[in-house]
Amino acid sequence: MASERSLSDSMDNAKKHYSSLFFLPSFRRSLASSALTCIVGVSLTAMPFFPAATSLLFGALLFAVTVLSDLVVSRILLRGDPIFVMRRTSAVSFYNWLLWLAFIALGAGLGLFFGSALWIKFTLLGFGAVLTLRFIVLFATSTSHKWKQIISILLQPLLYIFVFYGLWYSKLGVMPYVVLFVGLAPIISFAAVHIFLRSIDRLGQKIYGLPGMPLFRAFLLNWVTDANAPLESYLEEMGENSDIDVSLLKFESAKPQAAIIVPLVHPGPFKNIGSSLLPSLLKHRFEKEYGCPTCTPLGILGHELDLASQSQNHKIIDAILSSAKTKANLSEASPFIRETDGTAIASCQIFGDTAFLSFSLAPRTTEDLPQELGLMVTEEAKKYGLKHAVVVNAHNCLDEIVDTDEHIDELKHAALKCLKKVGSLPKKPFKLGAATILPKEFTEKQGMGTGGITAIVVEVDKQKTAYVVIDGNNMVPHLREKIINSLNTLGFDECEVCTTDTHAVSALVLGKRGYHPVGEAMDHDLLIKYTTEAANTAAQNLEPTKTECIQLVVPNVRVIGEERLDSMSTLVDKAIGKAKKIVAPIFGVEGLILVLLLLLF
């Protein structure tokens, strides 16, 4: 569990870093900011040396060059590059101007006392700084051909210098040193950036065997454009084959009524990568095929079994759909039983020859649980004559204190007590109804996946139990209890609330975790309203039911193991740490060379 906690921390750090990437202003704001910087900021620095009208015209011309060069870069040179759409190209230009203006303004201030030559030299020094920034940004992020990147890097700054030179020439005449500096600065900047990026790239290769910069580019493409194929190609390459266990508990009368599907796959690592979307994909595909409400609660496992790509998702889904044709023949169920031990909660109900058992530590944090816990329950269930056990992690509370591993023994004891009690109870015919609600008000950014809220209601000998599964990644403390109390008030004797742990909601927002657990960014009253509505609709659909448990193994599924996933996640922090160490010496030397070059003139 300690290693799992370390992986979780690494994943959270990666999500925070990448969720803040390219948090850029809108196109209009970037355009307005560039206009203000050029027409006001740069013009003001020229006014001590040139007439006001000339300076303003100069600033306006620089802004026109900015817009036109952005259009050429975005629409022609980098056309088809998913990163450099007009909005981001314009934002990069604005940040270039902010950097350059600092040099220009400093030079203008010193030029008031020491002459305009100093203003010119500081402007040239800023030219070198802007080139360096553009080399870093485009080399690190663009997927276009290298020659297109280089032209895109040089085009705008060279056009700016051409405009600057025209202004300077009108007063000072020919300045050969400017031409010489403008010819040498791109070479010096290119060399410095190459050393910088190669150092980061070698870090990944040396420590983890991962290509640092291409991997970063693949991450960036996913965060900025949602493209998952580039990153998943690396996951496929670094992954390993594994056999995946799946439990399917189906209910039907004359037609399918409901299904609970628990693949032993972790729905991660984040966003639309790997198996993050599996809970909702599986739910929607099964519902389309069999026409019944379906839920996909989390199994007992951690990040050791994240799928490598979408093709692996569909491999599992196809296997489940083809195996689900078996008819349900068992018509009896036990009452719902709940037992506790310390802070641990185990809830169990027998359907036919299958124990359906869930774990929770609510209102304490309930995070990923070790697979050994599920295996223990399965073996214990067999002692009571049961053929199968479907074990789920309710994953229904998340606070600041994560100490799940300290309660494993309590969870085991609670499960043993629960199985012993439920195993001694008579089974009787039961009724079942199910319903799904997809709230339009709640989005993935707010913490709810596209699977929405599914309720399955079971009635055994006048006991009415509601199972609620929300497509989200955990819940805020005490929300589970609020939902259960609301359902109790409506006449449901027993209830449990689970989440799917979908990581499709992860890395979509800025913040500590990079995602919102269910209830953190939602109106609780509205959420409870939808939950009770789903349960009431399910209760209205109650009818005599038969059940069947189908357990299958999907062979040779490509997964990204815990060690590799941890390597990828920690590489982010390692790369940032490396960059901080080398940025000053590399670019400090570059700056010194540029300054010495200017001093020679």
C-alpha positions in Angstrom: 0.0 0.0 0.0 3.0 2.3 0.6 4.1 1.9 -3.0 0.6 2.5 -4.2 0.4 5.7 -2.1 3.7 6.8 -3.7 2.3 6.1 -7.1 -0.9 8.0 -6.3 1.2 11.0 -5.2 3.3 10.9 -8.4 0.1 10.7 -10.5 -1.4 13.7 -8.6 1.8 15.7 -9.1 1.8 14.9 -12.8 -1.9 15.9 -13.1 -1.2 19.2 -11.4 1.7 20.0 -13.7 0.0 19.1 -16.9 -3.4 20.5 -16.0 -1.7 23.9 -15.8 -0.1 23.7 -19.2 -1.1 26.2 -21.8 -3.5 28.0 -19.4 -3.6 30.9 -21.9 -5.6 34.0 -22.5 -8.3 34.1 -25.2 -7.3 35.2 -28.7 -9.0 38.6 -28.3 -7.2 39.2 -25.0 -3.8 38.2 -26.5 -4.4 40.5 -29.5 -5.5 43.4 -27.3 -2.5 42.9 -25.0 -0.1 42.8 -27.9 -1.6 45.9 -29.3 -1.2 47.7 -26.0 2.4 46.5 -25.6 3.4 47.6 -29.1 1.5 50.8 -29.6 1.8 52.1 -26.1 4.8 50.3 -24.5 7.3 50.1 -27.3 6.2 53.5 -28.7 6.9 55.1 -25.3 10.5 53.7 -25.2 11.1 55.3 -28.7 9.8 58.7 -27.8 13.0 60.0 -26.0 14.9 59.5 -29.3 12.3 60.1 -32.0 9.2 62.3 -32.5 6.0 61.1 -30.9 4.1 60.6 -34.2 7.0 58.6 -35.6 7.2 56.5 -32.4 3.4 55.8 -32.4 3.6 54.8 -36.1 6.5 52.6 -35.3 4.5 50.8 -32.5 1.5 50.4 -34.8 3.7 48.9 -37.5 5.2 46.4 -35.0 1.7 45.4 -34.0 0.7 44.9 -37.7 3.8 42.7 -38.2 2.8 40.7 -35.1 -0.7 40.0 -36.4 0.5 39.2 -40.0 3.4 37.0 -38.9 1.1 35.1 -36.5 -1.3 34.4 -39.4 1.6 33.1 -41.5 2.9 30.9 -38.8 -0.5 29.5 -37.7 -2.2 29.2 -41.0 0.7 28.4 -43.4 3.9 27.3 -41.7 2.4 25.3 -38.8 -0.9 24.5 -40.5 -2.2 21.2 -39.1 -0.1 21.5 -36.0 -2.7 20.9 -33.2 -0.8 23.0 -30.7 -0.3 26.2 -32.7 -3.7 27.4 -33.6 -4.2 31.1 -33.9 -5.1 31.6 -30.2 -1.9 30.0 -28.9 0.3 31.5 -31.6 -1.0 34.9 -30.6 -0.4 34.2 -26.9 3.2 33.2 -27.6 3.7 36.4 -29.4 2.3 38.4 -26.5 4.6 36.7 -24.0 7.5 37.3 -26.4 6.7 41.0 -26.4 6.5 41.1 -22.6 10.0 39.7 -22.4 11.4 41.9 -25.1 9.7 45.1 -23.7 11.6 44.5 -20.4 15.0 44.8 -22.3 13.8 47.7 -24.6 12.5 49.7 -21.6 15.7 49.2 -19.6 17.7 50.2 -22.6 15.6 53.3 -23.2 16.0 54.3 -19.5 19.7 54.0 -19.7 19.8 55.6 -23.1 18.4 58.8 -21.7 21.8 59.2 -19.8 24.3 57.4 -22.0 22.9 57.8 -25.5 20.6 55.9 -27.9 23.2 53.4 -28.8 22.6 51.7 -25.4 18.9 51.5 -26.2 19.7 49.8 -29.5 22.0 47.3 -27.9 19.5 46.3 -25.2 16.9 45.9 -27.9 19.3 43.5 -29.7 19.9 41.7 -26.4 16.1 41.3 -26.1 16.1 39.9 -29.6 18.4 37.1 -28.5 16.2 36.4 -25.4 13.0 36.2 -27.6 14.7 33.9 -30.0 15.7 31.6 -27.1 12.2 31.6 -25.8 10.7 30.8 -29.2 13.2 28.0 -29.8 12.3 26.4 -26.4 8.5 26.7 -27.0 8.4 25.4 -30.5 11.1 22.7 -30.2 9.5 21.4 -27.1 5.8 21.5 -28.2 5.4 21.6 -32.0 4.9 18.4 -34.0 5.7 20.0 -37.3 8.8 19.3 -39.4 12.0 20.9 -38.0 12.5 23.2 -40.9 9.0 24.6 -40.4 9.7 25.1 -36.8 12.9 27.0 -37.5 11.3 29.3 -40.0 8.4 29.9 -37.6 10.8 30.8 -34.8 12.9 33.2 -36.9 10.2 34.9 -39.0 8.6 37.2 -36.5 11.7 38.4 -34.6 13.5 39.1 -37.8 10.6 41.1 -39.1 10.6 43.1 -35.9 14.3 43.8 -36.2 13.8 44.9 -39.8 11.2 47.5 -38.5 13.6 48.5 -35.7 16.5 48.9 -38.1 14.4 51.1 -40.4 13.7 53.4 -37.5 17.4 53.4 -36.4 18.6 53.9 -39.9 16.5 57.1 -40.3 18.6 58.7 -37.6 21.9 56.8 -37.4 22.4 55.5 -40.9 24.0 52.1 -41.7 24.9 50.0 -38.6 26.9 46.9 -39.8 27.1 45.5 -36.2 23.3 45.1 -36.1 23.4 42.9 -39.2 26.3 40.9 -37.7 24.6 40.4 -34.4 21.2 39.5 -36.0 23.1 36.8 -38.0 24.9 35.3 -35.0 22.2 35.5 -32.3 20.0 32.8 -33.8 23.0 30.4 -34.0 23.9 31.1 -30.4 20.3 30.7 -29.2 19.8 27.5 -31.1 22.9 26.0 -29.6 21.9 26.9 -26.0 18.4 25.6 -26.4 19.6 22.4 -28.1 21.9 21.7 -25.1 19.1 22.5 -22.7 16.5 20.2 -24.3 19.0 17.4 -24.9 19.9 17.4 -21.2 16.3 16.9 -20.3 15.8 14.3 -23.0 18.9 12.3 -21.8 17.5 12.4 -18.2 14.5 10.4 -19.3 16.5 7.9 -21.3 19.2 7.5 -18.6 16.9 7.0 -15.6 13.7 5.5 -17.0 14.4 4.5 -20.5 11.8 7.0 -21.6 12.3 9.6 -24.3 11.9 12.8 -22.3 10.9 15.4 -24.9 8.8 13.3 -27.3 7.0 12.0 -24.2 6.4 15.5 -23.0 5.1 16.4 -26.5 2.7 13.5 -26.4 1.4 14.6 -22.9 1.0 18.1 -24.2 -1.0 17.0 -27.2 -3.4 15.2 -25.0 -3.8 18.0 -22.5 -4.2 20.7 -25.1 -6.1 18.9 -27.9 -7.4 15.7 -26.3 -5.4 13.6 -28.8 -4.7 10.3 -27.1 -3.0 8.3 -29.8 0.5 9.7 -29.4 0.7 9.2 -25.7 -1.0 5.8 -25.8 1.5 4.6 -28.4 4.2 5.0 -25.7 2.0 3.3 -23.1 1.5 0.3 -25.5 5.3 0.2 -26.1 6.1 0.3 -22.4 3.3 -1.9 -21.3 3.0 -5.6 -20.7 0.4 -8.3 -21.4 -1.9 -9.4 -18.6 -5.0 -11.5 -18.2 -7.9 -9.5 -17.0 -10.6 -10.9 -14.7 -14.1 -9.6 -15.2 -17.2 -10.3 -13.1 -20.7 -9.7 -14.6 -23.8 -9.9 -12.4 -26.8 -9.8 -14.7 -30.5 -9.6 -13.9 -33.4 -10.4 -16.2 -37.0 -11.3 -16.3 -38.6 -11.7 -19.8 -35.9 -9.3 -20.9 -32.6 -7.9 -19.4 -33.3 -5.7 -16.4 -29.9 -4.6 -15.1 -26.2 -5.5 -15.0 -23.3 -4.9 -12.6 -20.0 -5.2 -14.4 -16.7 -5.2 -12.5 -13.6 -5.6 -14.6 -10.4 -5.8 -12.6 -9.0 -2.8 -14.4 -8.1 0.5 -12.8 -10.0 3.3 -14.7 -7.0 5.5 -15.2 -4.5 7.0 -15.5 -6.1 10.3 -16.5 -8.4 12.2 -18.9 -9.1 10.1 -22.0 -6.0 8.1 -21.7 -5.9 4.3 -21.2 -8.8 2.9 -19.3 -9.9 6.3 -17.8 -13.1 6.1 -19.9 -13.7 2.4 -19.5 -16.6 2.7 -16.9 -18.7 4.9 -19.1 -17.7 3.2 -22.4 -18.6 -0.2 -21.0 -21.8 1.0 -19.5 -23.0 2.7 -22.7 -22.0 -0.2 -25.0 -23.6 -2.8 -22.7 -26.8 -0.8 -22.5 -26.9 -0.4 -26.3 -26.4 -4.1 -26.8 -28.8 -5.5 -24.1 -31.1 -2.6 -23.4 -30.9 -2.5 -19.6 -29.4 0.0 -17.1 -25.8 -0.9 -16.3 -23.3 0.2 -13.7 -19.6 -0.4 -13.4 -18.4 0.1 -9.8 -14.7 -0.1 -9.0 -13.1 -3.5 -8.3 -10.5 -4.2 -5.6 -7.2 -3.1 -7.2 -5.0 0.0 -7.7 -3.0 1.6 -10.5 -1.2 -1.7 -11.2 -3.7 -2.5 -14.0 -4.3 0.6 -16.1 -5.0 -0.2 -19.7 -2.5 1.1 -22.2 -4.9 2.4 -24.9 -8.5 2.6 -26.3 -8.0 -0.6 -28.3 -7.5 -2.5 -25.0 -10.8 -0.9 -23.7 -12.6 -2.2 -26.7 -11.0 -5.6 -26.4 -12.4 -6.0 -22.9 -15.8 -4.6 -23.8 -16.1 -6.9 -26.8 -15.3 -10.0 -24.7 -17.9 -9.0 -22.1 -20.6 -8.4 -24.7 -20.0 -11.8 -26.3 -20.0 -13.6 -22.9 -23.2 -11.9 -21.6 -25.6 -14.0 -23.7 -25.9 -16.7 -21.0 -29.5 -16.8 -19.6 -30.1 -16.0 -15.9 -31.7 -19.0 -14.1 -31.4 -18.3 -10.3 -34.4 -16.6 -8.8 -33.5 -16.2 -5.1 -31.5 -13.6 -3.1 -30.7 -12.9 0.6 -31.5 -9.7 2.5 -28.9 -6.9 2.4 -26.5 -7.2 5.4 -24.1 -4.5 6.7 -21.3 -5.1 9.3 -18.7 -2.9 10.7 -15.3 -3.3 12.4 -13.7 -0.1 13.7 -14.1 2.3 10.8 -14.5 -0.4 8.2 -17.9 -1.1 6.6 -18.7 -4.3 4.6 -22.1 -4.6 2.9 -23.2 -7.9 1.3 -26.2 -9.5 -0.4 -26.3 -12.9 -2.0 -27.8 -13.2 -5.5 -28.3 -16.8 -6.5 -24.9 -18.5 -6.0 -23.0 -15.2 -5.8 -22.0 -12.9 -3.0 -22.1 -9.2 -3.9 -19.9 -7.4 -1.3 -18.8 -3.8 -1.1 -16.2 -2.1 1.1 -16.1 1.5 2.5 -14.4 3.5 5.2 -16.7 6.5 5.0 -16.7 9.1 6.4 -12.9 8.4 6.3 -11.0 8.3 3.0 -11.8 5.2 1.0 -9.1 4.9 -1.7 -7.8 2.0 -3.8 -7.7 -1.4 -2.0 -5.2 -4.3 -2.4 -6.3 -7.2 -4.6 -5.6 -9.6 -1.8 -8.7 -8.3 0.0 -10.9 -9.4 -2.9 -9.2 -12.8 -3.1 -9.8 -13.3 0.6 -13.6 -12.6 0.2 -13.8 -14.9 -2.8 -12.2 -17.8 -0.9 -14.4 -17.1 2.2 -17.6 -17.1 0.2 -16.9 -20.6 -1.1 -17.0 -21.8 2.5 -20.7 -20.9 2.5 -21.4 -22.8 -0.6 -21.2 -19.9 -3.0 -19.6 -20.2 -6.4 -18.8 -16.6 -7.0 -18.0 -13.3 -5.2 -18.3 -9.9 -6.9 -16.3 -7.6 -4.6 -16.3 -3.8 -5.1 -14.7 -0.8 -3.6 -17.4 1.8 -2.9 -14.7 4.5 -3.2 -17.1 7.0 -1.6 -15.2 9.3 0.6 -12.1 11.5 0.1 -10.6 13.9 2.6 -7.2 15.3 3.4 -6.1 12.2 5.5 -5.4 9.1 3.4 -4.7 6.2 5.7 -6.6 3.4 3.9 -3.8 0.9 4.4 -4.1 1.2 8.2 -7.6 -0.3 8.0 -7.1 -3.4 5.9 -7.4 -5.7 8.9 -10.6 -4.0 9.9 -12.0 -4.4 6.4 -11.1 -8.1 6.5 -12.9 -8.6 9.8 -16.0 -6.7 8.7 -16.1 -8.9 5.5 -15.8 -12.1 7.5 -18.6 -11.1 9.9 -20.8 -10.0 7.0 -20.3 -13.2 5.0 -21.0 -15.3 8.1 -24.2 -13.5 8.8 -25.6 -13.3 5.3 -24.6 -16.9 4.6 -26.8 -18.1 7.5 -29.9 -16.3 6.2 -32.5 -17.9 4.0 -32.7 -16.8 0.3 -36.1 -15.9 -1.2 -37.5 -14.8 -4.5 -36.7 -11.2 -5.2 -37.7 -8.2 -7.4 -35.4 -5.8 -9.0 -35.7 -2.5 -10.9 -33.0 -0.2 -12.3 -32.7 3.3 -13.8 -30.0 5.7 -15.1 -30.1 9.5 -15.0 -27.7 11.7 -16.9 -27.7 15.1 -15.3 -27.1 17.8 -17.8 -26.0 20.3 -15.1 -23.0 18.2 -14.0 -19.9 17.9 -16.3 -16.6 16.0 -16.2 -14.9 19.2 -15.0 -17.3 19.3 -12.1 -16.5 15.6 -11.3 -19.2 13.6 -13.0 -18.5 11.3 -15.9 -20.8 10.6 -18.8 -22.1 7.5 -17.1 -24.2 9.7 -14.8 -26.1 8.2 -11.9 -27.4 4.6 -11.9 -29.7 3.1 -9.3 -30.5 -0.6 -8.8 -33.3 -1.3 -6.3 -33.7 -4.8 -4.9 -36.7 -6.1 -2.9 -36.4 -9.2 -0.8 -39.1 -10.2 1.7 -40.3 -6.6 2.1 -36.7 -5.3 2.5 -36.0 -2.6 -0.1 -32.4 -1.9 -0.9 -31.0 0.8 -3.2 -27.6 0.6 -4.8 -26.4 3.9 -6.3 -23.4 4.1 -8.6 -22.2 7.6 -9.6 -19.7 7.9 -12.5 -17.0 9.9 -10.7 -13.7 9.8 -8.9 -14.6 9.5 -5.2 -16.8 11.8 -3.1 -16.5 14.5 -0.6 -16.9 13.5 3.1 -20.5 13.0 4.4 -22.2 13.2 1.0 -22.7 9.4 1.1 -24.5 9.8 4.4 -26.7 12.6 3.0 -27.7 10.5 0.1 -28.4 7.4 2.2 -30.5 9.5 4.7 -32.5 10.9 1.8 -33.2 7.5 0.4 -34.1 6.1 3.9 -36.6 8.9 4.2 -38.2 7.8 1.0 -38.7 4.2 2.3 -35.6 2.5 1.2 -34.5 0.2 4.1 -30.8 -0.1 3.1 -28.6 1.8 0.7 -25.0 2.0 -0.5 -23.5 4.7 -2.7 -20.4 3.9 -4.9 -18.4 5.8 -7.5 -16.7 4.2 -10.5 -13.4 6.0 -9.9 -13.3 7.1 -13.5 -10.2 9.2 -14.2 -11.9 10.8 -17.2 -12.6 13.7 -14.7 -8.9 14.0 -13.8 -6.5 16.7 -15.0 -9.4 18.9 -16.3 -9.2 21.6 -13.7 -6.4 23.5 -11.9 -6.1 22.8 -8.3 -4.5 20.5 -5.7 -5.7 17.3 -7.2 -6.4 18.3 -10.8 -10.0 17.0 -10.4 -13.2 17.4 -8.3 -14.5 14.4 -6.4 -18.3 14.0 -6.6 -19.9 16.8 -4.6 -17.0 19.2 -4.4 -18.2 21.4 -7.3 -21.8 20.3 -7.4 -25.0 21.5 -5.8 -25.7 18.8 -3.2 -29.4 19.3 -3.1 -29.6 18.9 -6.9 -27.3 15.9 -6.9 -29.5 14.2 -4.2 -32.6 15.1 -6.1 -31.3 13.3 -9.2 -30.1 10.3 -7.0 -33.5 9.9 -5.3 -35.2 10.3 -8.7 -33.1 7.5 -10.1 -33.9 5.3 -7.1 -37.6 6.0 -7.3 -37.7 5.3 -11.0 -35.9 2.0 -10.4 -38.4 1.1 -7.6 -41.3 1.7 -10.0 -39.8 -0.8 -12.3 -39.6 -3.6 -9.7 -40.5 -7.0 -11.0 -39.6 -10.7 -10.3 -36.1 -11.3 -11.4 -33.6 -14.0 -12.1 -29.8 -13.6 -11.8 -26.6 -15.1 -13.1 -23.0 -14.4 -12.4 -20.6 -14.7 -15.4 -16.9 -14.6 -14.7 -14.5 -14.5 -17.5 -10.8 -13.8 -18.3 -9.8 -11.6 -21.1 -6.3 -12.8 -22.2 -3.3 -10.8 -23.4 -4.6 -7.3 -22.6 -1.9 -4.6 -22.7 -1.6 -2.8 -19.4 0.8 -0.2 -18.1 2.1 -1.5 -14.8 2.5 0.4 -11.6 6.3 0.7 -11.9 6.2 2.1 -15.4 3.3 4.5 -14.6 5.2 5.7 -11.6 8.3 6.3 -13.8 6.3 8.3 -16.3 4.7 10.4 -13.5 7.9 11.1 -11.6 9.7 12.0 -14.8 7.7 15.2 -14.9 9.0 16.3 -11.5 12.5 15.0 -12.4 12.5 17.0 -15.6 11.4 20.2 -13.9 14.0 19.7 -11.3 16.7 19.2 -13.9 15.5 22.2 -15.9 15.8 24.4 -12.8 19.4 23.3 -12.2 20.6 23.8 -15.8 18.6 26.8 -16.9 20.8 29.4 -15.2 24.2 28.1 -16.3 23.2 27.3 -19.9 21.3 30.5 -20.6 23.6 32.5 -18.4 26.5 31.6 -20.6 24.4 32.3 -23.7 23.5 35.7 -22.3 27.2 36.4 -21.5 28.2 35.5 -25.1 25.6 37.9 -26.5 26.6 40.7 -24.2 30.3 40.2 -25.1 29.4 40.2 -28.7 27.6 43.6 -28.3 30.6 45.0 -26.3 32.9 44.3 -29.2 30.9 46.8 -31.4 
